[in-house]
Amino acid sequence: MNFEMYSQDERDRRWALGRALMDAEGVEALVLYENAYFTGGPPDAIVVFPRGGRPVALTDGPAASPWADNRRSRHAYGIAEVLWELRLHRSAVGVLGLEPYPPIHRGPLLPHSLWSQVLGLLPEATFTAVWPGYFRHVARHSGEEVAVLSECARIAGAIADAVSDALRPGVREGEVAVAGLGTGYALGATPSVRVRFGGRPLSPGDAGTAEIRCTYGFLEVRGRMPLVLGQASRALAGALDRARAGYAAGLRAVRPGGTVGRAAAAIVAELDGPGDEPYLVGLNPVSLSAGGREAPSGHDFVIAPGMTFALQTGCGRVAVGGTVLTTEDDPIELFAPFTRVSSPTR
């Protein structure tokens, strides 16, 4: 990963957002677990970001953050030492990684053992969970981030092409996945490809799903691609139609001024099969999920231009899905691999 891919202007924009978050939450610093947003990388650092200075990135390896002061002290004593040095050991500090938050926060969570040590080392500090506010401040993408997302989507499309090309009778699902993974790594991304057919060699008439995730520049696109060898049966075609209808409903609902909860409910309303699974996943730079049969409750989020969402719908053995970027009007489909539905028997 090229940690220098974003400009200094982008760094300053993000730092300003971080300080605006501190103002909104009434804290003097942020502690962020496995976060690269304010440092430019690496993604596994623990970051201490004070209101009045540069972030400090705590790592356990040689990778250095370009926008931070780097220390190889990724542990509770490292966190406490930085806050003591900054004279923040008696201050209010916001923390990212303390808890899941409805809609479900899918980001990395602080290990209980690590955080228990931090609390013991800093008994006079006040720690506040800031994940909802963090999402509201950083979820809208800059022009630089949109350019990176576009490249990420291009690579994801190449991964989907490789998966489709590898699909044929006699191969195993692992071979199909490896074809996609090799393409993603060769193009400079960090890919994840899961192909599900049931484990045995593929035969004509089989149906399954490829789940593709592509990370590039610490941003991600996702998609689910239905894979069918030969002609789809009537039941399978019906499942595909329901899945596409759910995706289309989500596409119509992801509009500025709406909420994540209402968009998720719109997807659910199109599905009536017992095995149907709708998901609306907010992406970049943190992930939230409003999936399942119930619309989320509690802390919902208003959709604004410049956000990314993965719309994914599973119906039985197949699923469709893609990643969209919201605008002032219709969302832009960054990655919609479900257009490749079937592969001829060969």
N, C-alpha and C positions, 0 to 999 in steps of 0.2 A: 504494500500500500504506500502510495506517495503522500507523505504527510504534508507536503508543501503545495498541494493542488489548489488551495483557496488563497485568495489575495489578502493583503493587510486590511483593505477596506471591509472585506467580509469579516475578518477577525474583529475589527472595531464595531461593526454592526452587532455582532453576537455579544460582545462584551457589554455594549449599551443595553441590550435586551436583558442580560444577566443582572445588571445593576437596577434596571427598571423592575425586575422581579424582586430583588431585595427590598426596594422601596415599597412595593405592593404588599409584601409579606412582613415588613417591619423587622428585617434581620440585617445583620452586619456582614454576613458571609454565607457562602453556600458550600456544602459538602456533597459531592456527587459521586455515586458509586458506579464504576465502569462506564465512564462518560467521556466522549471526545468533543462535545459540541463547543466548549469554550477553549479548548487546547489545540485542536487540529489533529489529535491522535496522540498515542495509540488508544484503541477503544477499551482496553482493560484497566486503565488507570483509575485510581481514586483521586478526585480533584478537590482541592480546597481553593475556593475563589473568593477573596476578600473584596469588600466594596471599594477599597482605595488602592489596589495594586494588581499585579499580575497573578494569574492562577498558579497554583503549585500542583504539579502532577506527581503522584506517588506511584511508582511502578516497582516490579520485581525483576525487571529485565533491562537490556541495554537500549531499547527503543526510546527515543526522546521526542517530547512534544515540542513543536516549533513555536507555539504561542505561550509557553509556560516555563516556569522554573522547575527543573526535573530533579527528583530525588528517588533513590532506590530504597524506599521505606514504605512499601505498600502493606501497612498493618496499623493496628489501633494506636500504637505508640507514635507512628509517623503522623497520623491525623492530629493527635493531641499535641505533639511537639510544634507543628505548624501553627495551631491556634494559640498556643502559649506564646510563641515568638511574635505573633501579630497582636498580642495583648487582647485576644478575643476569648480567653478562657472563661470570662464571666459574662459573655454577650449572648444575644439571641442569634442562632445559626439555623438556616434552612437546610434541610436534608432531602436529597433525592435518592430513593431506594429503600425507604423504611417500610412501606406497606403497599399491598394491592389497593387500588381505588376504583370504585364503580364509576363508569364502565371499567372493566378489568384492565389494570395496568400490567402489561406484559414485559416490562423492562426488567433488568437485573435487580434483585433485591439484596440488601445488605445481609450478610450472614449474622445470625443471632449472636454467635460467640464473639465476632469482631465488634459488633455494636455494643454488646454488654461491657466489653473492655473499655471502649471509648467513654461510656457513661461513668464508669468507675474512675477513669483518669481525669475527667472534667466534671466534677460534681456541681460546680457553680454555673455552668453553661446551661442555656435553655435551647432545646432542639425542637424544630417545627417541621413537619412534613410539608413539602411544597410541590408535590407532583402535579396537582391540578393546575396551579398557577404557572408552573413551568410549561405545561402543555399549551396553555393559552398564550404564553408569550412567544414561544419558539416554533409553533406549528405552521406558520405562514412562511413560505419559502422565498428567498431572494432570487434575483436573476441568475446569480452564479449557481445557486443550488438547483434551479430549474434546468440549467445547462447540464449539470452533472446527472440529474435524474434522466434527462433525455439520452445521455450516453449509456446510463445504466439500463434503460429500457431497450436500447439497441442491442446491447450484449444479451439481455434476457431473451430477445427475439431470436438471436442466433442459437442460444441454448435450446429454445423450443424447436427450432428447425432441426437441430442435431438429434433431439429426442424423436421427432417424427421420422427422420431418415433411418434411425436404428430400429424402428418398430417393424418386426416381421416374424412370421411363425418360426418356432424353434429356438428363439433367443430367450433369455431370462430377463426378468425385470431389472436386475442389477446391471446387466450389460447395457440396457437402454439408458439407465441413469448415468452410468459412467460416460457414455457418449456426450451427454449434456454437461456433466461436470468438467470434462476435459476441455470442451469449448469455452466454458466460462472462465476457467483458470487461464487458458491461453490468451484470452482477451483482457486480462488484467483485473478481473472481478473476483469476488469471493462468492461462489455459487452454492446453492443447496438444491438438490434434485431428488425427489422421492417418487418412485414409480410403483404403483400398487396394482397388481393383477392377481395375487394369491400365492406367489412363490414358485410355481411350476413353470416349465417352458411354455411359451405362448403358442396358442393354436388359433386357426381361423374361427371367427365368431367371438373371441374373447373381448372383454371390455374392461377398462380400468381408467386410472387417472394419474397424470403427472403433476406433482406440486413443485413449482419452480420458484425459487427465491434468488435474487441477485443483489449483492451489496457492492457498491462502488462509491468511493468518496464518502463513506459512512452513511450513505443513503441507500434505500432499498426499494425495489419493486417486487411484487409477487403476482403469481397467476396460477390458475389450475386449468389444465388442459385435458379434456376427455380423449381417451385413446381407444379406438375401436378397430379391430382387425376385420375388414370386410364389411358386409352389410349389417346395419343395426337392426335388431328385432323391433317389433312394434312396441313392446314394453320399454325397451331401451330408448327408442326414439321419443316416447312419451316422457321419460325421465329427463332426457336432454332438453325437451321443450320446456318443462317446468323449470329446469335450472336456468335456461336462458331467460325465461320470463322473470325469474327472481332477480337476475343480474340487471335486466332492463329496468325493473322497478327501482332498484337501488340507484341506477344511473340517473333516472328522472328525479329521485329524491335528494341526491347530493347537490344541494343548491345553497348559496349564501343565504343566511337568515334562518334556515332550517336547523334542526338539531340532529346529532348522531342517533339519538333514540328514535326519532320519527323516521329517519332513513332506514334504520334497522327494522322497524315495524312494517315499513312498506315492502321490504323484501319478504318478511315472514308472511304477509298477506297473500302473496302469490303462490305459496307452497302448501300443499295439502297431503302429501304422502307421509306415511309414518316414519320413513327413514330420511326425510328431507332435512338438511342442515344449512341454515342461512348464517352467513358471517359478514359483518361489516367491520373492517379493521382499519383504524387510523394508523398511519405510518409517519415516520420521519419527523424529528429525530427520536421520538419515543413512540411506543406502540400502545394503543388501547383497543379493546375489542368490545363490540356490542353484538354478540352472536347468540345463538340458541333460540328457543321458542318464545322467550320473554323479552320485551323491550327493556333497556336498562333503566334503573331508577336511581334516585339520589343525584349524584353529581353528573349531569348531562353536559354536553358541550355544544355551543353554537358553531355551525359551519361557516367559514369565511373563505374568500378567494385565496388561492395559493396554498391550500392544504392537499395532502395526498391521502387517498383511501384505497384499500384493497376490498373489492366487492367479490365475495366468493359464495357459491351455492353448491352444495352437494346433494345429489339425488340418487340414493342407492349406490351402485358401483361407479358412477361417474360424477364429475363435478366440473363446473365452469367458474371462471373468475378472472379478474384482471385488476390493474392499478390505474386510478384516475387522478388527475390534478384538477382541483376546483378553480373556476374562473368567476368573473362577474356574472356569467351566464351559464352556458352548457359546460360541463366538465370535459376535459381532454383525456382521451383514453391513451395512457402512456404504454400500456402493455396488456394486450387482450389475446392471449394464446389460444383461447377456446375456439377461435375461428378454424383451427386445424382439428377437425373432429375425427376423421377416419383415415386409415391407412389401407391401401389395397393389399389383398393377399398376394404374397410373392415368395 
